[in-house]
């Protein structure tokens, strides 16, 4: 008779595309996952996966088994969750993807007390700035910053987000503080590398303007963009959840040119049509409550009697 852990390993390998990646997601060794697959195939009396030196693929029997195996796992997990929720506890696994900087700066501190209160909950938090597919990559939900891009996702807003042009006071004292779009374009910029373009999209009463600047630095990490701006490398367009503390402390100054970046959102999104567990709802509410309304990182703006995005 096959074991449920073997079924779980089989589904994980198919979803991950390799035994090593499935082992990482399951927090198991590669040898354990391989053993479980071998035991499952022996119990089934059929080869479920076709193995070559370069890739794994489903056999005909494996493809026929996969859909039911996935459904079995979901039903077992849902049943276990229902039992736990009847006892008033949150239990089971939760797999979330989130951006690196937001996860480190804000998500971690929000969820540590949450996890301490719910010891039967097993959270896998994958910090990665790439745009993962929640459905195909087997995430329960993704935390993201910016516009919602996939129509296959159902999003809940965690907080509004605003990006501001900032630079160090020393840089502005030396190079001059730009007050117009034309002056802004005479400066050097710090840009997010994955967006490619060396420009800023800014909005005003007359529509969208594109401000282009010479590149001082491209980097695919918000922490480094902020630190480079503090060091006087140039001007950066940063969300206030990254730059807020530095603005409050005076390490960065906000640049006003009569235009602003379009408001965005920090949101958590789950695949459309998937059953939403109580633990996912509780996770989202925990993060939303910890951030507050308005977000705590915009306290510098509230103290000065202004909105971060106005």
C-alpha positions in Angstrom: 0.0 0.0 0.0 1.4 3.4 -0.9 2.1 6.1 1.7 0.8 9.6 1.6 4.3 11.0 2.0 5.2 9.3 -1.2 2.3 10.9 -3.0 3.3 14.3 -1.6 6.9 13.8 -2.8 5.7 12.8 -6.3 3.4 15.9 -6.6 6.2 18.1 -5.3 8.7 16.7 -7.8 6.3 17.3 -10.7 5.5 20.9 -9.6 9.2 21.7 -8.9 10.5 20.1 -12.0 13.4 18.3 -10.3 14.0 16.1 -7.2 16.5 18.6 -5.8 14.1 21.5 -6.0 11.3 19.4 -4.5 13.6 18.4 -1.7 14.3 22.0 -0.9 10.7 22.9 -0.9 9.8 20.0 1.3 12.8 20.6 3.6 14.0 17.1 3.0 17.2 15.6 1.7 17.3 14.6 -2.0 17.9 11.0 -1.1 14.8 10.9 1.1 12.6 12.3 -1.7 14.1 9.7 -4.2 13.4 6.9 -1.8 9.8 7.9 -1.3 9.3 8.1 -5.1 10.8 4.6 -5.5 8.5 3.2 -2.8 5.5 4.8 -4.4 6.3 3.4 -7.8 6.9 0.0 -6.3 3.6 0.1 -4.5 1.8 1.3 -7.6 3.5 -1.3 -9.8 4.3 1.4 -12.4 6.9 4.0 -13.3 5.4 7.4 -12.8 8.4 9.5 -13.9 10.7 9.2 -16.8 14.3 10.1 -15.6 17.1 11.2 -17.9 20.4 12.9 -17.0 18.9 16.3 -17.8 15.2 16.2 -16.9 12.3 14.5 -15.4 9.0 13.9 -17.3 5.7 12.2 -16.5 5.0 8.8 -18.0 1.5 8.0 -19.2 0.7 6.4 -15.9 2.2 9.3 -14.0 0.1 11.8 -15.9 -3.0 9.8 -15.2 -2.1 9.6 -11.5 -1.1 13.3 -11.0 -4.5 14.9 -11.1 -6.0 12.5 -8.5 -2.9 12.6 -6.4 -3.0 16.4 -6.2 -6.7 16.3 -5.3 -6.0 13.7 -2.6 -3.4 15.9 -1.0 -5.6 19.0 -1.1 -8.5 17.0 0.5 -6.3 15.6 3.2 -4.9 19.0 4.0 -8.3 20.6 4.0 -9.6 17.9 6.3 -6.7 18.4 8.8 -7.3 22.1 8.7 -11.0 21.8 9.4 -10.3 19.7 12.4 -7.7 22.2 13.7 -10.0 25.1 13.1 -12.8 23.4 15.0 -10.4 23.4 18.0 -9.8 27.1 17.4 -6.2 26.7 16.3 -4.3 27.5 13.1 -2.4 24.5 11.9 -0.9 23.1 8.7 1.5 24.5 6.1 1.5 27.9 4.4 3.8 28.8 1.6 4.3 32.5 0.8 6.5 34.3 -1.7 7.5 37.9 -0.9 9.9 40.6 -2.1 13.3 40.5 -0.5 13.5 44.1 1.0 9.9 44.2 2.1 10.1 40.8 3.6 13.3 41.6 5.6 12.2 45.0 6.7 8.5 44.6 7.4 7.1 41.2 6.8 9.4 39.4 9.2 8.8 41.6 12.2 5.0 41.4 11.6 4.9 37.6 11.5 7.3 36.5 14.2 4.7 37.1 17.0 2.0 35.5 14.8 4.1 32.3 14.5 4.8 32.3 18.2 1.1 32.4 18.9 0.4 29.5 16.5 3.0 26.8 17.1 1.1 24.3 14.9 1.4 26.5 11.8 4.3 25.7 9.5 5.3 28.7 7.3 7.6 28.6 4.3 8.6 32.1 3.4 10.4 32.5 0.1 12.0 35.9 -0.4 12.5 36.6 -4.1 12.0 39.7 -6.2 11.2 37.7 -9.3 7.5 37.6 -10.3 6.6 34.0 -9.4 3.4 32.3 -10.6 1.5 31.5 -7.4 -0.4 28.7 -9.0 2.3 26.8 -11.0 5.0 27.4 -8.3 2.7 26.0 -5.6 2.5 29.1 -3.4 -0.6 29.6 -1.2 -0.2 33.3 -1.8 2.3 36.0 -3.0 3.1 39.3 -1.3 3.8 41.9 -3.9 4.4 45.6 -4.4 3.1 47.5 -7.4 0.1 46.9 -9.8 -1.7 43.6 -9.9 -0.6 41.9 -13.1 -2.3 38.6 -13.2 -6.1 38.2 -13.8 -5.7 34.7 -12.3 -5.0 36.2 -8.9 -7.4 37.5 -6.2 -5.7 40.3 -4.3 -6.2 41.8 -0.9 -4.5 45.1 -0.2 -2.2 45.2 2.8 -1.3 48.8 2.6 -1.1 51.7 0.1 2.4 52.5 -1.2 4.0 55.6 -2.5 7.4 56.3 -4.2 9.2 59.5 -3.8 12.3 61.1 -5.3 15.0 61.3 -2.7 18.6 62.2 -2.3 21.0 62.9 0.5 21.2 66.5 1.9 24.9 66.5 1.1 24.3 65.6 -2.5 21.6 68.3 -2.9 23.8 70.9 -1.3 26.6 70.0 -3.7 24.6 69.5 -6.9 21.6 71.7 -6.2 18.0 70.6 -5.5 16.0 70.2 -8.7 12.7 72.0 -8.6 11.5 71.2 -12.2 11.5 68.3 -14.5 14.1 69.8 -16.7 16.4 70.4 -13.7 15.8 66.8 -12.5 17.1 65.4 -15.8 20.5 67.1 -15.2 21.2 64.8 -12.3 22.5 61.3 -11.9 20.0 58.5 -11.0 20.0 55.3 -9.1 17.7 52.8 -10.8 16.2 49.4 -10.2 18.1 47.1 -12.5 15.2 44.7 -13.4 13.2 47.6 -14.8 15.9 48.3 -17.4 15.0 51.9 -18.3 17.0 54.8 -16.9 14.0 57.0 -16.4 11.2 57.8 -13.9 7.5 57.9 -14.8 6.0 60.8 -12.9 2.4 62.1 -13.0 0.9 65.5 -12.7 -2.2 67.5 -13.6 -1.4 67.3 -17.3 -0.7 63.6 -17.4 2.4 61.4 -17.4 5.9 62.8 -17.8 9.1 60.8 -18.4 12.2 62.1 -16.6 15.4 60.7 -18.0 18.7 60.9 -16.1 22.3 59.8 -16.4 22.8 56.4 -14.7 25.0 56.5 -11.6 23.9 53.0 -10.5 21.6 50.1 -11.5 21.0 47.5 -8.8 18.3 44.9 -8.2 17.9 45.6 -4.5 16.0 48.4 -2.8 18.2 48.4 0.3 21.2 49.2 -1.9 19.4 51.8 -3.8 18.5 53.6 -0.5 22.0 53.2 0.8 23.5 54.5 -2.4 21.3 57.6 -2.2 22.3 58.2 1.4 25.9 57.9 0.3 25.4 60.7 -2.2 25.6 58.6 -5.4 22.6 60.3 -6.9 18.8 60.6 -6.9 16.5 57.5 -6.4 12.8 57.0 -6.7 12.0 54.8 -3.7 8.9 53.5 -2.0 8.4 55.0 1.5 8.5 51.5 3.1 12.2 51.5 2.1 13.1 55.2 2.5 10.7 56.2 5.3 13.2 55.8 8.2 16.0 57.5 6.4 13.7 60.5 5.6 12.6 60.7 9.2 16.2 60.6 10.4 17.3 63.3 7.9 19.6 61.0 6.0 17.4 61.5 2.9 15.5 64.5 1.7 12.4 64.4 -0.4 12.7 66.2 -3.8 9.7 68.2 -5.0 9.3 68.8 -8.8 5.5 69.1 -8.9 5.1 65.5 -10.1 4.7 62.2 -8.3 5.0 58.6 -9.1 1.6 56.8 -9.5 0.3 55.4 -6.2 0.7 51.6 -5.9 -0.2 48.9 -3.4 1.4 46.3 -1.2 -0.9 43.3 -1.6 -1.2 39.6 -0.9 -2.7 37.6 -3.7 -3.9 34.0 -4.0 -4.8 31.9 -7.2 -8.4 32.4 -8.3 -10.7 29.5 -7.5 -8.5 28.1 -4.8 -10.1 27.5 -1.3 -8.8 30.2 1.0 -7.8 28.7 4.3 -8.3 30.3 7.7 -4.5 30.4 8.2 -4.0 32.4 5.1 -6.7 34.9 6.1 -5.2 35.1 9.6 -1.7 35.7 8.1 -3.0 38.5 5.9 -4.9 40.2 8.7 -1.8 39.9 11.0 0.4 41.7 8.4 -2.3 44.3 7.7 -2.7 45.1 11.4 1.0 45.3 12.0 1.5 47.8 9.2 -1.4 50.0 10.4 -3.4 52.6 8.6 -1.7 54.8 7.5 1.4 52.6 7.3 3.8 53.1 10.2 6.7 53.8 7.8 4.9 57.0 6.7 4.9 58.4 10.2 7.5 61.0 9.2 4.9 62.5 6.8 2.1 62.4 9.3 4.3 64.2 11.8 4.9 67.0 9.3 1.2 67.2 8.6 1.4 65.9 5.0 0.6 62.7 3.2 3.4 60.6 1.8 1.8 60.4 -1.5 0.3 63.8 -1.9 
